[in-house]
């Protein structure tokens, strides 16, 4: 059974109470069905528990983790280019001409290894059977050495370096996504708490106005009040009811969004426990900037981007050189079947030479090199901009905290003043020394001050989390 306790005196009509119950529960309960299928799963979480759950179960973070794993496989794939390669080949064929036909079968292999300097060695053994000729075996060895372009570890390992850079960048992106998720979790948790507190405040204010309306109606019936006071009180009561309905709707929306972040089913009954206690932040701006520049992962990413751009520029510059290879090969073949060993025919084949397929103008390579220089310059500007942005962000976070701290003090003073004003207006009205305008105004100002104080306190707490994120100390890497 879905239970809902309506606020006493919220509305004279039962229909609005049912509406509020539906909004609070988030389900359209029909009848009195108490079967387990209609019962909601209930869970209570503190802020630290919500943060831990978000870091583990958030689907956005899981997607980024999958991307990291994919980049790990890409790096492994790039590293396999320098492993021993064994490529067996089997042949089975039949050929026919006007004078003869023959069947040939054979098996061959290619064993190769590429070094970090770009030198590639290959061993090619083979065994074949040709009908009418017998069995043929052979072995070949070849060596390929790049002379200009492609020689050296930087060029040869280009794909590995690029894959490793992509992997490290994806790991940093996971960290940034985790920080973003934590901030969103904290903000939504406190927004949900704020709306829940507003629901309580508006319901209490609504009860006070209901009592006030009842008092005015009695005074009007006895001739001690006037109809204007009654209209004024009822109009304000309707405004409070509208604010209450809006708070209920916003509370449910923020609660549902929080469930999505925590990867909880939407129909879960989630209860959160938060504390509004906090300590004032006292941090020197220069020290804060120094901490941020030393810890922000965006600075590390900008530095890595610049190093990668410079590496690619060196590779692009080397690619302008001619693509010339020194190639040496040797192969030995022999036919063994049907012949004595002494009469077996041995064939020795060897070759030495140079190969090249370079465009003489190399226009494309030169253009690529110029583009790489522009990329280096762009990354330098990006790094400088990143540092300035972080300094500005830290400064703004500190200023925002100071402003919220001052706002909290002002709101607290406003509450004290509004309470005094309301008490004075209530005494004057009860003794017939004036209408209820001052009382309603004081009640409205007090409620507004309480809501603003709550907002300022939450903004300060969430701002402290944002400051820690700006300093790069929100979570430990």
Secondary structure, DSSP 8 states (H G I E B T S, - for coil): -------TTS-SSHHHHHHHHHHHH-S---TT---GGG---EEEEEHHHHHHHHHHH-HHHHHHHHHHHHHHHHHHHHHGGGS-EEEEEEEEEEEE-SS-EEEEEEEEEEEEEE-TTS-EEEEEEEEEEETTTEEEEEEEEEEEEESSTT-SHHHHTHHHHHHHHHHHHHHHHHHHHHHHHHHHHHHHHHHHHHHHHHHHHHHHHHHHHHHHHHHHHHHHHTTSS-HHHHHHHHHHHHHHHHHHHHHHHHHHHHHHHHHHHTT--TT-EEEEE-----------HHHHHHHHHHH-HHHHHHHHHHHHHHHHHHHHHHTTS--EEEEEEEEEEEE-TTS-GGG-EEEEEEEEEEEE---SS-HHHHHHHHHHHHHHHHHHHHHHHHHHHHHHHHHHHHHHHHHHHHHHHHHHHHHHHHHHHHHHHHHHHHTTSS-SHHHHHHHHHHHHHHHHHHHHHHHHHHHHHHHHHHHT-SS--
